[in-house]
Amino acid sequence: MTIHQTPGRLVTIADVAREAGVGESTVSRVLRGHGSFSKKAGERVLEAATRLGYVPNRLAGSLAGNAASGGSGLVGIIIPSLANIVFPDLLRGLTGALDVTGFQSVIGVSDYDPEREEALVSGLLSWRPAALVLTGLEHTPATVTRLRTAGIRVVEMIDTDGPGLDLVVGFSNRAVGHASARHLIGRGYRRIAYVGHDLGRDLRAAKRLAGFEAALAESGMALHASELVDGPSSSAAGRAALDALMARVPDVDAVYFSNDDMALGGYFCCLGHGWAVPGRVALFGCHALDITASMPQPLSTMRTPRLEIGRTCAERLTAGGPPGTVDLGFELSEGATA
């Protein structure tokens, strides 16, 4: 099975040489960091390579079969975290579907850092993959340039709130947040707080919060309080954050968490204090993880189709077709905590 490439033409050493006004041999020496060249020529070459989005071809010196094909049987996948079970679920769906097509997955972890994602994209493109799969729609300008000039299919997954580079598969995070607030409002909660992690890095959590606050505003409400923690989400962070929030604003009657990991920690906090859930405080999460469905009181949350997103990414890559967005939606998991 093949992955149909995008029309864009791959940037070559010849393109960089023309842009920099030097010979191809000079470009080669500069990019390899070997041989003689002037400082001025070196600067012109590096500026031209960055401007054009050029990445070196590591296959050029590898096995003859790969070199002859001009590419590889690799699909590069970049996710922001392995600690959050949301992303291993995505990988299970994606790699499982790719395996049966004969493609091999190469996985990088960006740690929610756009600059690290940029470096991973550059490194993966140097192996001339058949396609790249990224998480989310926001990237550095250099990453966007490289992806647009790579001549391969690109999938951006788990977010449909914005324009994509090629193929987009996921759901609207803003709509998830909006629906979560509507559910809590409909259940009669009025002093609703938010507990979350680093919104400057996890932009999808930030979009969910924006949708949540928009729904509150539509009902003439606003967040009663919020507690944000530095660093990534975790159950420990969720427990500590809810503890701090309730000590500071004890009349909160419901808490919306950035994800289920954080909400699970919030549940542990309630157990530790002997607070009735949802009698003393209601808890609501996002993603419907297996572990939160197995709590003594299953978590009230929104179910996101992680395995299906992964499988659909692989299907869209191998089926070809024009760029576009596939919104797989989400659904309420009522649970027993709100």
ChimeraX attribute file (.defattr): number of C-alpha atoms within 10 A of each C-alpha:
attribute: neighborCount
match mode: 1-to-1
recipient: residues
	/A:1	9
	/A:2	13
	/A:3	20
	/A:4	17
	/A:5	17
	/A:6	19
	/A:7	12
	/A:8	13
	/A:9	12
	/A:10	18
	/A:11	18
	/A:12	16
	/A:13	21
	/A:14	15
	/A:15	17
	/A:16	26
	/A:17	20
	/A:18	14
	/A:19	16
	/A:20	21
	/A:21	14
	/A:22	16
	/A:23	14
	/A:24	18
	/A:25	14
	/A:26	21
	/A:27	27
	/A:28	18
	/A:29	15
	/A:30	21
	/A:31	16
	/A:32	10
	/A:33	11
	/A:34	10
	/A:35	10
	/A:36	10
	/A:37	14
	/A:38	10
	/A:39	10
	/A:40	8
	/A:41	16
	/A:42	20
	/A:43	13
	/A:44	19
	/A:45	28
	/A:46	17
	/A:47	15
	/A:48	20
	/A:49	23
	/A:50	14
	/A:51	14
	/A:52	20
	/A:53	23
	/A:54	24
	/A:55	24
	/A:56	19
	/A:57	19
	/A:58	14
	/A:59	20
	/A:60	16
	/A:61	9
	/A:62	12
	/A:63	9
	/A:64	11
	/A:65	11
	/A:66	15
	/A:67	15
	/A:68	11
	/A:69	10
	/A:70	14
	/A:71	17
	/A:72	17
	/A:73	19
	/A:74	19
	/A:75	25
	/A:76	24
	/A:77	24
	/A:78	22
	/A:79	21
	/A:80	21
	/A:81	16
	/A:82	15
	/A:83	13
	/A:84	15
	/A:85	16
	/A:86	21
	/A:87	18
	/A:88	16
	/A:89	18
	/A:90	23
	/A:91	23
	/A:92	16
	/A:93	19
	/A:94	24
	/A:95	22
	/A:96	16
	/A:97	18
	/A:98	22
	/A:99	12
	/A:100	10
	/A:101	16
	/A:102	12
	/A:103	22
	/A:104	17
	/A:105	21
	/A:106	14
	/A:107	17
	/A:108	20
	/A:109	15
	/A:110	21
	/A:111	18
	/A:112	19
	/A:113	14
	/A:114	17
	/A:115	15
	/A:116	16
	/A:117	23
	/A:118	18
	/A:119	14
	/A:120	20
	/A:121	25
	/A:122	19
	/A:123	17
	/A:124	23
	/A:125	24
	/A:126	18
	/A:127	21
	/A:128	27
	/A:129	23
	/A:130	23
	/A:131	29
	/A:132	25
	/A:133	25
	/A:134	22
	/A:135	24
	/A:136	24
	/A:137	19
	/A:138	17
	/A:139	16
	/A:140	12
	/A:141	12
	/A:142	18
	/A:143	19
	/A:144	16
	/A:145	16
	/A:146	22
	/A:147	24
	/A:148	21
	/A:149	18
	/A:150	26
	/A:151	19
	/A:152	22
	/A:153	27
	/A:154	27
	/A:155	25
	/A:156	24
	/A:157	27
	/A:158	26
	/A:159	25
	/A:160	24
	/A:161	18
	/A:162	11
	/A:163	13
	/A:164	20
	/A:165	15
	/A:166	17
	/A:167	21
	/A:168	31
	/A:169	25
	/A:170	27
	/A:171	23
	/A:172	21
	/A:173	27
	/A:174	23
	/A:175	21
	/A:176	26
	/A:177	26
	/A:178	21
	/A:179	20
	/A:180	25
	/A:181	24
	/A:182	16
	/A:183	18
	/A:184	21
	/A:185	18
	/A:186	10
	/A:187	10
	/A:188	10
	/A:189	17
	/A:190	17
	/A:191	18
	/A:192	24
	/A:193	22
	/A:194	24
	/A:195	25
	/A:196	26
	/A:197	24
	/A:198	17
	/A:199	18
	/A:200	13
	/A:201	16
	/A:202	19
	/A:203	17
	/A:204	23
	/A:205	22
	/A:206	20
	/A:207	21
	/A:208	23
	/A:209	27
	/A:210	17
	/A:211	22
	/A:212	25
	/A:213	20
	/A:214	18
	/A:215	22
	/A:216	20
	/A:217	12
	/A:218	10
	/A:219	12
	/A:220	8
	/A:221	15
	/A:222	17
	/A:223	16
	/A:224	16
	/A:225	16
	/A:226	17
	/A:227	19
	/A:228	18
	/A:229	15
	/A:230	11
	/A:231	14
	/A:232	18
	/A:233	22
	/A:234	19
	/A:235	19
	/A:236	16
	/A:237	24
	/A:238	30
	/A:239	23
	/A:240	17
	/A:241	24
	/A:242	28
	/A:243	19
	/A:244	13
	/A:245	20
	/A:246	17
	/A:247	10
	/A:248	12
	/A:249	13
	/A:250	12
	/A:251	13
	/A:252	20
	/A:253	21
	/A:254	26
	/A:255	28
	/A:256	29
	/A:257	29
	/A:258	28
	/A:259	27
	/A:260	32
	/A:261	27
	/A:262	28
	/A:263	32
	/A:264	26
	/A:265	23
	/A:266	27
	/A:267	26
	/A:268	17
	/A:269	20
	/A:270	21
	/A:271	12
	/A:272	11
	/A:273	9
	/A:274	10
	/A:275	13
	/A:276	13
	/A:277	18
	/A:278	16
	/A:279	11
	/A:280	14
	/A:281	22
	/A:282	23
	/A:283	28
	/A:284	32
	/A:285	29
	/A:286	27
	/A:287	23
	/A:288	24
	/A:289	21
	/A:290	11
	/A:291	13
	/A:292	21
	/A:293	17
	/A:294	10
	/A:295	14
	/A:296	9
	/A:297	15
	/A:298	18
	/A:299	28
	/A:300	27
	/A:301	31
	/A:302	24
	/A:303	18
	/A:304	24
	/A:305	20
	/A:306	25
	/A:307	18
	/A:308	18
	/A:309	26
	/A:310	26
	/A:311	20
	/A:312	21
	/A:313	26
	/A:314	25
	/A:315	16
	/A:316	21
	/A:317	23
	/A:318	18
	/A:319	12
	/A:320	14
	/A:321	12
	/A:322	10
	/A:323	15
	/A:324	15
	/A:325	20
	/A:326	17
	/A:327	17
	/A:328	17
	/A:329	16
	/A:330	19
	/A:331	14
	/A:332	17
	/A:333	19
	/A:334	15
	/A:335	18
	/A:336	18
	/A:337	22
	/A:338	25
